[in-house]
Amino acid sequence: MISHHFTLKQIEALVWVADLGSFRKAAHHLNTTQPNISARIAGLETTLGLPLMLRDAGSVRMTPRGSEVLAQARIILQEATRMIEIAGRPDLVDDRLRLGVTELVAATWLRPLIVRLKEVYPNVSVELTVDLSRNLDRELVSNTLDLALQTAPFGTATSGNIDIGNYGYVWVAAPALAQQLDANDVTQAALIKHPILTHTRHTQAYLEVVEHFDTKSAGAMRIVPSNSLSAAMHMAMDGLGIAVLPRALLAQHLSEGSLSEIPHSWRPSPLRVAARYHAERAATFVRDAAEIAATCAAGFEGMPLDQVK
C-alpha cells in the first residue's frame, strides 16, 4: 500500500519547507524540530528516488521534478482536509493560523472573530500580528502570514480576496475644542488653526488630507501623522488637535461624549478592508477564517460599515 511508503507528515513538511523557504521556519510552524523536518524530507526523497529540493547557502529551491511533486502534495493535503469536512469534524484540525490585522480591526471586531474561530476550530491556535497594512502586505507575500485583514491600497495581488466593507471617516475633537468652532460647517481655514491628527505618512488618508489642505490659505498647517490610530484618538480627547479617523474606531467615545463630531464637508475616501490570502495553497480553515471575518465585521455593534458604492 502507498501508506507504507510515505506519510502525511512527510507531505506536510515538503509543502511548508517550499512555502517558507526554510527548514527552520517549517519546523517552527509545524511545532517540531529542524532535524525532524530534514528526516521527513530525506525519507520522502529516498522513497521516490529523486531529489526534491536544492539546498544552497541556507536557501531552498525546488527541483523541476520536485515542483511537480509539490503540486500533487498540495492536492493530497487538500483531500485529507476534505475527509475531515465530510465527517463534520473541524476539531480534528490541529494547526495554527498566522493572522495579520490592522489596528482598526484590532480595535473593533477582532475579539468576536477570535472567539468565533475558537468555536469552529477549537484546536487551531492563532498567532496574531497587528501592524500597518503595508507591512502585513509584505508578510503575506513572504508567506509569514496565512491571512491578512488589511486596508487598501494593496501592494500586491492575492488569489484569495474577500471584500469586508468600507469604513467612513469623521472629524472629531474634544468637546471643549469643538464648542469653539462653527456648529454648522467648520471651514478649512478654521480647521487649520489647530493640529490635524491622522494616519501615518504614505497612507492614502494622510496623502488625501495633505492634498485637501494644500492651498495658499493653509499657511502654517500642522498635520500630525501617527502610525497608531489609538494614539491620535487619545490626543484628540486630550484637546491636542482635531482628528480625522475612521468612525468605527470612535463610535463608543462619540456615544459617551468624550469626543464631539466636527461638521466639515470634506472627508478622506473610506477605508476599504479586505481579507486576503493565497487561495492556491491555503488550508480550508484559512479560507473559513476569511469568511468568518467578513461575518464578524458585518455584525460589529460599534458603528456599521458604510456601504460606499
C-alpha beads as a LAMMPS data file, in Angstrom:
LAMMPS data file: protein, C-alpha beads

309 atoms
308 bonds

1 atom types
1 bond types

-500.0 500.0 xlo xhi
-500.0 500.0 ylo yhi
-500.0 500.0 zlo zhi

Masses

1 110.0

Atoms # bond

1 1 1 0.000 0.000 0.000
2 1 1 1.092 3.588 -0.660
3 1 1 0.755 4.478 3.027
4 1 1 3.650 2.129 3.770
5 1 1 5.954 4.303 1.680
6 1 1 5.270 7.865 2.818
7 1 1 3.157 9.727 5.371
8 1 1 1.073 12.891 5.555
9 1 1 3.712 14.353 7.865
10 1 1 6.279 13.996 5.095
11 1 1 3.892 15.609 2.595
12 1 1 3.150 18.413 5.049
13 1 1 6.855 19.034 5.657
14 1 1 7.501 19.274 1.921
15 1 1 4.768 21.873 1.443
16 1 1 5.837 24.071 4.346
17 1 1 9.538 23.993 3.537
18 1 1 8.681 25.036 -0.018
19 1 1 6.315 27.790 1.112
20 1 1 8.540 29.219 3.842
21 1 1 11.841 28.596 2.058
22 1 1 13.469 27.270 5.201
23 1 1 13.683 24.011 7.160
24 1 1 13.923 26.039 10.380
25 1 1 10.787 28.065 9.640
26 1 1 8.886 24.948 8.623
27 1 1 9.893 23.260 11.861
28 1 1 8.662 26.238 13.853
29 1 1 5.354 26.308 12.014
30 1 1 4.788 22.575 12.442
31 1 1 5.865 22.722 16.096
32 1 1 8.716 20.259 15.678
33 1 1 12.490 20.314 15.279
34 1 1 14.587 21.048 12.227
35 1 1 16.170 17.556 12.282
36 1 1 12.669 16.057 12.172
37 1 1 11.786 18.134 9.120
38 1 1 15.061 17.171 7.440
39 1 1 14.395 13.492 8.179
40 1 1 10.879 13.681 6.721
41 1 1 12.092 15.302 3.503
42 1 1 15.016 12.879 3.207
43 1 1 12.688 9.924 3.740
44 1 1 10.335 11.172 1.037
45 1 1 13.211 11.709 -1.394
46 1 1 14.523 8.203 -0.682
47 1 1 11.112 6.653 -1.225
48 1 1 10.541 8.497 -4.510
49 1 1 14.124 8.002 -5.624
50 1 1 14.710 11.587 -6.698
51 1 1 15.885 14.894 -5.176
52 1 1 13.025 17.261 -4.433
53 1 1 14.947 20.279 -3.184
54 1 1 18.259 22.010 -3.710
55 1 1 19.840 23.380 -0.555
56 1 1 22.275 26.225 -1.123
57 1 1 23.681 28.658 1.482
58 1 1 20.608 28.469 3.665
59 1 1 18.118 28.802 0.820
60 1 1 15.848 26.093 -0.539
61 1 1 14.794 25.688 -4.178
62 1 1 12.587 23.036 -5.677
63 1 1 13.983 20.844 -8.432
64 1 1 11.866 20.620 -11.634
65 1 1 10.531 17.205 -10.601
66 1 1 10.215 18.441 -7.056
67 1 1 7.872 21.220 -8.201
68 1 1 5.644 18.601 -9.831
69 1 1 5.626 16.547 -6.637
70 1 1 4.870 19.709 -4.616
71 1 1 1.795 20.456 -6.712
72 1 1 0.491 16.938 -6.067
73 1 1 1.379 17.211 -2.367
74 1 1 -0.909 20.228 -2.042
75 1 1 -3.747 18.234 -3.567
76 1 1 -3.140 15.373 -1.128
77 1 1 -3.345 17.706 1.866
78 1 1 -6.484 19.354 0.496
79 1 1 -8.143 15.971 0.011
80 1 1 -7.184 14.931 3.544
81 1 1 -8.864 18.095 4.810
82 1 1 -11.886 17.282 2.674
83 1 1 -12.263 13.987 4.553
84 1 1 -12.462 15.942 7.806
85 1 1 -15.108 18.218 6.287
86 1 1 -17.186 15.251 5.155
87 1 1 -17.012 13.795 8.654
88 1 1 -18.022 17.144 10.153
89 1 1 -15.023 17.112 12.492
90 1 1 -13.291 20.528 12.405
91 1 1 -11.961 19.666 15.870
92 1 1 -9.538 17.283 14.136
93 1 1 -7.751 20.239 12.520
94 1 1 -4.688 20.771 14.717
95 1 1 -2.800 23.704 13.241
96 1 1 -2.020 27.385 13.657
97 1 1 -3.392 30.428 11.881
98 1 1 -0.876 33.194 11.305
99 1 1 -3.247 36.134 11.287
100 1 1 -2.283 39.731 10.497
101 1 1 -4.670 42.615 11.186
102 1 1 -4.553 46.388 11.109
103 1 1 -5.147 48.453 14.216
104 1 1 -8.659 49.321 13.069
105 1 1 -9.615 45.641 13.025
106 1 1 -7.873 45.009 16.351
107 1 1 -9.815 47.859 17.979
108 1 1 -13.235 46.898 16.642
109 1 1 -14.263 43.329 15.767
110 1 1 -11.103 41.258 16.341
111 1 1 -12.322 39.894 19.672
112 1 1 -15.535 38.303 18.346
113 1 1 -13.514 36.946 15.421
114 1 1 -11.060 35.154 17.716
115 1 1 -13.917 33.782 19.824
116 1 1 -15.761 32.502 16.763
117 1 1 -12.629 30.884 15.324
118 1 1 -12.125 29.042 18.606
119 1 1 -15.696 27.784 18.484
120 1 1 -15.399 26.496 14.915
121 1 1 -11.795 25.245 15.081
122 1 1 -11.031 24.536 18.758
123 1 1 -7.573 23.096 18.046
124 1 1 -6.336 25.842 15.746
125 1 1 -4.173 28.371 17.593
126 1 1 -3.974 31.964 16.376
127 1 1 -0.642 33.733 16.057
128 1 1 -1.575 37.409 15.874
129 1 1 0.297 40.276 14.233
130 1 1 -1.054 43.839 14.480
131 1 1 0.725 46.167 12.066
132 1 1 0.381 48.711 9.308
133 1 1 -1.289 47.407 6.165
134 1 1 1.810 47.800 4.004
135 1 1 3.824 45.676 6.462
136 1 1 1.122 42.998 6.514
137 1 1 1.264 43.009 2.721
138 1 1 4.966 42.196 2.768
139 1 1 4.490 39.406 5.295
140 1 1 1.692 37.891 3.248
141 1 1 3.930 37.895 0.166
142 1 1 6.792 36.267 2.099
143 1 1 4.451 33.541 3.424
144 1 1 4.909 34.524 7.046
145 1 1 1.165 35.199 7.287
146 1 1 -1.694 32.921 6.259
147 1 1 -4.398 35.589 6.331
148 1 1 -4.263 39.393 6.366
149 1 1 -7.208 41.602 7.296
150 1 1 -5.932 44.852 5.863
151 1 1 -6.801 48.103 4.175
152 1 1 -6.350 49.143 0.553
153 1 1 -4.422 50.040 -1.474
154 1 1 -2.642 46.691 -1.583
155 1 1 0.941 46.394 -2.746
156 1 1 0.464 43.012 -4.401
157 1 1 -2.395 40.909 -5.698
158 1 1 -3.600 37.742 -3.969
159 1 1 -5.643 34.895 -5.393
160 1 1 -7.853 34.840 -2.304
161 1 1 -9.730 38.054 -1.559
162 1 1 -12.974 38.759 0.323
163 1 1 -14.178 42.356 0.487
164 1 1 -15.235 43.107 4.037
165 1 1 -16.503 46.650 3.570
166 1 1 -15.690 50.335 3.658
167 1 1 -15.135 52.416 6.792
168 1 1 -16.012 56.083 6.566
169 1 1 -14.156 58.907 8.287
170 1 1 -15.320 61.559 10.715
171 1 1 -13.770 64.750 12.065
172 1 1 -13.664 64.863 15.867
173 1 1 -12.313 66.955 18.715
174 1 1 -12.576 67.200 22.482
175 1 1 -15.941 68.773 23.449
176 1 1 -14.308 71.958 24.768
177 1 1 -12.446 72.490 21.487
178 1 1 -15.488 71.589 19.393
179 1 1 -17.533 74.305 21.128
180 1 1 -15.119 76.940 19.808
181 1 1 -15.966 76.026 16.213
182 1 1 -18.957 76.760 13.997
183 1 1 -21.647 74.225 14.846
184 1 1 -22.961 74.099 11.261
185 1 1 -19.994 73.899 8.909
186 1 1 -16.406 74.233 10.068
187 1 1 -14.347 75.800 7.307
188 1 1 -10.956 74.716 6.116
189 1 1 -9.491 77.938 7.465
190 1 1 -10.922 77.230 10.905
191 1 1 -9.578 73.683 10.965
192 1 1 -6.009 74.582 10.086
193 1 1 -5.717 76.798 13.133
194 1 1 -5.346 73.540 15.043
195 1 1 -3.095 70.477 14.651
196 1 1 -4.703 67.883 12.362
197 1 1 -4.300 64.373 13.777
198 1 1 -4.489 61.486 11.327
199 1 1 -2.866 58.391 9.785
200 1 1 0.824 57.830 9.345
201 1 1 2.678 59.199 6.327
202 1 1 2.360 57.483 2.943
203 1 1 -1.109 56.145 3.724
204 1 1 -3.964 57.038 1.399
205 1 1 -5.783 59.025 4.093
206 1 1 -2.698 61.042 5.016
207 1 1 -1.967 61.928 1.387
208 1 1 -5.580 62.973 0.805
209 1 1 -5.552 65.170 3.919
210 1 1 -2.344 66.873 2.797
211 1 1 -3.809 67.455 -0.666
212 1 1 -7.039 68.825 0.797
213 1 1 -5.227 71.444 2.845
214 1 1 -2.513 72.192 0.293
215 1 1 -3.666 75.720 -0.518
216 1 1 -2.222 79.164 -0.044
217 1 1 -4.658 79.712 2.765
218 1 1 -3.219 76.752 4.648
219 1 1 -0.321 78.848 5.872
220 1 1 1.226 77.218 8.934
221 1 1 -0.732 73.994 8.522
222 1 1 0.194 71.399 11.133
223 1 1 -0.602 67.817 10.172
224 1 1 0.397 65.361 12.880
225 1 1 0.657 61.828 11.427
226 1 1 0.717 58.769 13.670
227 1 1 1.145 55.050 12.996
228 1 1 -1.173 54.483 15.964
229 1 1 -4.794 55.452 15.408
230 1 1 -5.482 54.967 19.100
231 1 1 -2.754 57.468 19.977
232 1 1 -4.227 60.021 17.574
233 1 1 -7.664 59.422 19.071
234 1 1 -6.430 59.977 22.634
235 1 1 -4.552 63.104 21.619
236 1 1 -7.835 64.441 20.261
237 1 1 -9.603 63.505 23.505
238 1 1 -6.954 65.474 25.408
239 1 1 -7.631 68.574 23.303
240 1 1 -4.330 68.438 21.431
241 1 1 -5.849 68.798 17.969
242 1 1 -8.650 67.882 15.605
243 1 1 -8.607 64.296 14.336
244 1 1 -9.946 62.720 11.165
245 1 1 -10.236 58.990 11.814
246 1 1 -12.498 56.019 10.961
247 1 1 -15.868 56.445 12.653
248 1 1 -15.979 52.802 13.755
249 1 1 -12.894 53.373 15.904
250 1 1 -14.528 56.350 17.634
251 1 1 -18.115 55.114 17.991
252 1 1 -18.019 54.480 21.730
253 1 1 -16.317 57.789 22.545
254 1 1 -18.771 59.729 20.387
255 1 1 -21.629 57.990 22.170
256 1 1 -20.170 58.700 25.611
257 1 1 -19.435 62.324 24.750
258 1 1 -15.679 62.220 25.288
259 1 1 -15.347 63.242 21.636
260 1 1 -17.558 65.507 19.549
261 1 1 -18.107 65.301 15.806
262 1 1 -16.896 68.294 13.790
263 1 1 -19.105 69.184 10.786
264 1 1 -16.664 69.603 7.908
265 1 1 -17.994 68.789 4.448
266 1 1 -14.848 67.045 3.154
267 1 1 -13.546 63.683 4.336
268 1 1 -10.904 61.252 3.073
269 1 1 -12.022 58.317 0.948
270 1 1 -13.426 55.475 3.072
271 1 1 -11.028 52.741 4.112
272 1 1 -11.577 49.584 2.115
273 1 1 -10.962 46.479 4.230
274 1 1 -10.424 43.009 2.783
275 1 1 -9.467 39.531 3.924
276 1 1 -6.567 38.386 1.750
277 1 1 -4.777 35.040 1.419
278 1 1 -3.150 32.727 -1.123
279 1 1 -6.055 30.576 -2.281
280 1 1 -3.885 28.138 -4.224
281 1 1 -2.147 26.932 -1.071
282 1 1 -4.408 27.989 1.778
283 1 1 -5.838 25.316 4.045
284 1 1 -9.602 25.117 4.335
285 1 1 -9.558 26.663 7.804
286 1 1 -7.761 29.725 6.415
287 1 1 -10.478 30.264 3.821
288 1 1 -13.107 29.693 6.507
289 1 1 -11.395 32.242 8.761
290 1 1 -11.618 34.849 5.992
291 1 1 -15.346 34.251 5.639
292 1 1 -15.850 34.331 9.420
293 1 1 -14.009 37.675 9.495
294 1 1 -16.452 39.116 6.979
295 1 1 -19.378 37.912 9.096
296 1 1 -17.924 39.371 12.302
297 1 1 -17.279 42.718 10.618
298 1 1 -20.844 42.883 9.312
299 1 1 -22.187 42.174 12.786
300 1 1 -19.970 44.653 14.612
301 1 1 -22.130 46.604 17.063
302 1 1 -19.950 49.678 17.358
303 1 1 -20.588 51.526 14.120
304 1 1 -21.882 49.803 10.987
305 1 1 -19.724 49.752 7.916
306 1 1 -20.504 52.497 5.438
307 1 1 -21.660 50.858 2.222
308 1 1 -19.987 53.180 -0.234
309 1 1 -20.604 52.204 -3.842

Bonds

1 1 1 2
2 1 2 3
3 1 3 4
4 1 4 5
5 1 5 6
6 1 6 7
7 1 7 8
8 1 8 9
9 1 9 10
10 1 10 11
11 1 11 12
12 1 12 13
13 1 13 14
14 1 14 15
15 1 15 16
16 1 16 17
17 1 17 18
18 1 18 19
19 1 19 20
20 1 20 21
21 1 21 22
22 1 22 23
23 1 23 24
24 1 24 25
25 1 25 26
26 1 26 27
27 1 27 28
28 1 28 29
29 1 29 30
30 1 30 31
31 1 31 32
32 1 32 33
33 1 33 34
34 1 34 35
35 1 35 36
36 1 36 37
37 1 37 38
38 1 38 39
39 1 39 40
40 1 40 41
41 1 41 42
42 1 42 43
43 1 43 44
44 1 44 45
45 1 45 46
46 1 46 47
47 1 47 48
48 1 48 49
49 1 49 50
50 1 50 51
51 1 51 52
52 1 52 53
53 1 53 54
54 1 54 55
55 1 55 56
56 1 56 57
57 1 57 58
58 1 58 59
59 1 59 60
60 1 60 61
61 1 61 62
62 1 62 63
63 1 63 64
64 1 64 65
65 1 65 66
66 1 66 67
67 1 67 68
68 1 68 69
69 1 69 70
70 1 70 71
71 1 71 72
72 1 72 73
73 1 73 74
74 1 74 75
75 1 75 76
76 1 76 77
77 1 77 78
78 1 78 79
79 1 79 80
80 1 80 81
81 1 81 82
82 1 82 83
83 1 83 84
84 1 84 85
85 1 85 86
86 1 86 87
87 1 87 88
88 1 88 89
89 1 89 90
90 1 90 91
91 1 91 92
92 1 92 93
93 1 93 94
94 1 94 95
95 1 95 96
96 1 96 97
97 1 97 98
98 1 98 99
99 1 99 100
100 1 100 101
101 1 101 102
102 1 102 103
103 1 103 104
104 1 104 105
105 1 105 106
106 1 106 107
107 1 107 108
108 1 108 109
109 1 109 110
110 1 110 111
111 1 111 112
112 1 112 113
113 1 113 114
114 1 114 115
115 1 115 116
116 1 116 117
117 1 117 118
118 1 118 119
119 1 119 120
120 1 120 121
121 1 121 122
122 1 122 123
123 1 123 124
124 1 124 125
125 1 125 126
126 1 126 127
127 1 127 128
128 1 128 129
129 1 129 130
130 1 130 131
131 1 131 132
132 1 132 133
133 1 133 134
134 1 134 135
135 1 135 136
136 1 136 137
137 1 137 138
138 1 138 139
139 1 139 140
140 1 140 141
141 1 141 142
142 1 142 143
143 1 143 144
144 1 144 145
145 1 145 146
146 1 146 147
147 1 147 148
148 1 148 149
149 1 149 150
150 1 150 151
151 1 151 152
152 1 152 153
153 1 153 154
154 1 154 155
155 1 155 156
156 1 156 157
157 1 157 158
158 1 158 159
159 1 159 160
160 1 160 161
161 1 161 162
162 1 162 163
163 1 163 164
164 1 164 165
165 1 165 166
166 1 166 167
167 1 167 168
168 1 168 169
169 1 169 170
170 1 170 171
171 1 171 172
172 1 172 173
173 1 173 174
174 1 174 175
175 1 175 176
176 1 176 177
177 1 177 178
178 1 178 179
179 1 179 180
180 1 180 181
181 1 181 182
182 1 182 183
183 1 183 184
184 1 184 185
185 1 185 186
186 1 186 187
187 1 187 188
188 1 188 189
189 1 189 190
190 1 190 191
191 1 191 192
192 1 192 193
193 1 193 194
194 1 194 195
195 1 195 196
196 1 196 197
197 1 197 198
198 1 198 199
199 1 199 200
200 1 200 201
201 1 201 202
202 1 202 203
203 1 203 204
204 1 204 205
205 1 205 206
206 1 206 207
207 1 207 208
208 1 208 209
209 1 209 210
210 1 210 211
211 1 211 212
212 1 212 213
213 1 213 214
214 1 214 215
215 1 215 216
216 1 216 217
217 1 217 218
218 1 218 219
219 1 219 220
220 1 220 221
221 1 221 222
222 1 222 223
223 1 223 224
224 1 224 225
225 1 225 226
226 1 226 227
227 1 227 228
228 1 228 229
229 1 229 230
230 1 230 231
231 1 231 232
232 1 232 233
233 1 233 234
234 1 234 235
235 1 235 236
236 1 236 237
237 1 237 238
238 1 238 239
239 1 239 240
240 1 240 241
241 1 241 242
242 1 242 243
243 1 243 244
244 1 244 245
245 1 245 246
246 1 246 247
247 1 247 248
248 1 248 249
249 1 249 250
250 1 250 251
251 1 251 252
252 1 252 253
253 1 253 254
254 1 254 255
255 1 255 256
256 1 256 257
257 1 257 258
258 1 258 259
259 1 259 260
260 1 260 261
261 1 261 262
262 1 262 263
263 1 263 264
264 1 264 265
265 1 265 266
266 1 266 267
267 1 267 268
268 1 268 269
269 1 269 270
270 1 270 271
271 1 271 272
272 1 272 273
273 1 273 274
274 1 274 275
275 1 275 276
276 1 276 277
277 1 277 278
278 1 278 279
279 1 279 280
280 1 280 281
281 1 281 282
282 1 282 283
283 1 283 284
284 1 284 285
285 1 285 286
286 1 286 287
287 1 287 288
288 1 288 289
289 1 289 290
290 1 290 291
291 1 291 292
292 1 292 293
293 1 293 294
294 1 294 295
295 1 295 296
296 1 296 297
297 1 297 298
298 1 298 299
299 1 299 300
300 1 300 301
301 1 301 302
302 1 302 303
303 1 303 304
304 1 304 305
305 1 305 306
306 1 306 307
307 1 307 308
308 1 308 309
